[in-house]
Amino acid sequence: MSVFNRLLIILLDLLLLVAAGAVLLTTLGVTQPEQLAPTPWFVDRLVPFTQLDPTSWSWAVGVSIVLLLVGLLLLFLELRPGPREALRITLKQDGLGRVTVARDGVRELVDREAGRVAGVMEVRSHVEQDHAGLRILCRLSVDPTRSVPDMTQELQERLKGVVEHHLGRPVAEVRVDAQVAPLASDRRAGRRVR
Amino acid sequence: MDSGGLQLSEVSIARAIVAAVRSVPGVADVSPGRFAEAATYGPGEKVRGVVVGRAVDVLDIEVHLCALYADSLVLPELAAQVRSAVRQSVEALGVGLLRRIDVAFDDLRVEEA
């Protein structure tokens, strides 16, 4: 989600929390509308909540509480930091400590090797690690005159062999996503290899 | 002199370890750290690339380095050589027992042909 959209949602959420909170406090009689509302326009919107019949009073309190909870949950979801993947890949862990390699270093290795395959014009890779081993996802821009299946197979075999050799860790999967068009630009541009 | 061994500063130990690590074939250089600075600090100085932690008479070492990319490069084997060099260096100094040696490869450097 873009930054602008997130800011808009957070702003609207805060307005929701303020409004629901004002209605709840007014309905419960904790405060008077004049104490909460900065202008007569807002006071006029809150005054009816001081004159509710019992049924409407219950509905107003219930709905206000629900809206407050929803607003708080939404605020929490929007403000919490996103999941961050580990910056390092563990190659070995024993009684003497750990041996790790920077994830970006492995990605650069993969990009370099992928660029050596004939027909690969641009590459952007992503490396993950789980209990089964390393998983490599390669997005490629390829030469349309080349055979994509042959290129893909060569790439998978090459990457698996190279990464397992250099890192000493099993490669569980090499996933290749090839296209003819140049890779769309994002914050991290693809590596142009030709 | 302490009965447990010579009390060298962490910075002196780090300096010796850096020299030992740089002499290992396949190591391009120590690395200052990729995500946060990796260094041992002393009064008015710091040694980048090695973090020396000392608890009583045991040492915890963290080495950050750039490996020289080659077809024959195998990182776990290089890490074992680095650990061996660190161990020899620390034993030569006589500064205490090694409890932990973490090796972090921050970069793979390709030599220009």
HADDOCK unambig.tbl for C-alpha pairs under 7 A between the chains (distance, minus, plus):
assign (segid A and resid 91 and name CA) (segid B and resid 76 and name CA) 6.96 0.50 0.50
assign (segid A and resid 96 and name CA) (segid B and resid 99 and name CA) 6.69 0.50 0.50
assign (segid A and resid 96 and name CA) (segid B and resid 100 and name CA) 4.83 0.50 0.50
assign (segid A and resid 96 and name CA) (segid B and resid 101 and name CA) 5.78 0.50 0.50
assign (segid A and resid 97 and name CA) (segid B and resid 100 and name CA) 5.28 0.50 0.50
assign (segid A and resid 97 and name CA) (segid B and resid 101 and name CA) 5.44 0.50 0.50
assign (segid A and resid 97 and name CA) (segid B and resid 102 and name CA) 5.04 0.50 0.50
assign (segid A and resid 98 and name CA) (segid B and resid 102 and name CA) 4.87 0.50 0.50
assign (segid A and resid 98 and name CA) (segid B and resid 103 and name CA) 6.37 0.50 0.50
assign (segid A and resid 99 and name CA) (segid B and resid 79 and name CA) 6.92 0.50 0.50
assign (segid A and resid 99 and name CA) (segid B and resid 102 and name CA) 5.85 0.50 0.50
assign (segid A and resid 99 and name CA) (segid B and resid 103 and name CA) 4.76 0.50 0.50
assign (segid A and resid 99 and name CA) (segid B and resid 104 and name CA) 5.81 0.50 0.50
assign (segid A and resid 100 and name CA) (segid B and resid 103 and name CA) 6.38 0.50 0.50
assign (segid A and resid 100 and name CA) (segid B and resid 104 and name CA) 4.81 0.50 0.50
assign (segid A and resid 100 and name CA) (segid B and resid 105 and name CA) 6.10 0.50 0.50
assign (segid A and resid 101 and name CA) (segid B and resid 104 and name CA) 5.67 0.50 0.50
assign (segid A and resid 101 and name CA) (segid B and resid 105 and name CA) 4.51 0.50 0.50
assign (segid A and resid 101 and name CA) (segid B and resid 106 and name CA) 6.02 0.50 0.50
assign (segid A and resid 102 and name CA) (segid B and resid 105 and name CA) 6.28 0.50 0.50
assign (segid A and resid 102 and name CA) (segid B and resid 106 and name CA) 5.20 0.50 0.50
assign (segid A and resid 102 and name CA) (segid B and resid 107 and name CA) 6.94 0.50 0.50
assign (segid A and resid 105 and name CA) (segid B and resid 106 and name CA) 6.82 0.50 0.50
assign (segid A and resid 105 and name CA) (segid B and resid 107 and name CA) 5.38 0.50 0.50
assign (segid A and resid 105 and name CA) (segid B and resid 108 and name CA) 6.30 0.50 0.50
assign (segid A and resid 165 and name CA) (segid B and resid 74 and name CA) 6.31 0.50 0.50
assign (segid A and resid 166 and name CA) (segid B and resid 73 and name CA) 5.67 0.50 0.50
assign (segid A and resid 166 and name CA) (segid B and resid 74 and name CA) 4.37 0.50 0.50
assign (segid A and resid 166 and name CA) (segid B and resid 75 and name CA) 5.85 0.50 0.50
assign (segid A and resid 167 and name CA) (segid B and resid 74 and name CA) 6.05 0.50 0.50
assign (segid A and resid 167 and name CA) (segid B and resid 75 and name CA) 5.44 0.50 0.50
assign (segid A and resid 167 and name CA) (segid B and resid 76 and name CA) 6.78 0.50 0.50
assign (segid A and resid 168 and name CA) (segid B and resid 74 and name CA) 6.74 0.50 0.50
assign (segid A and resid 168 and name CA) (segid B and resid 76 and name CA) 6.49 0.50 0.50
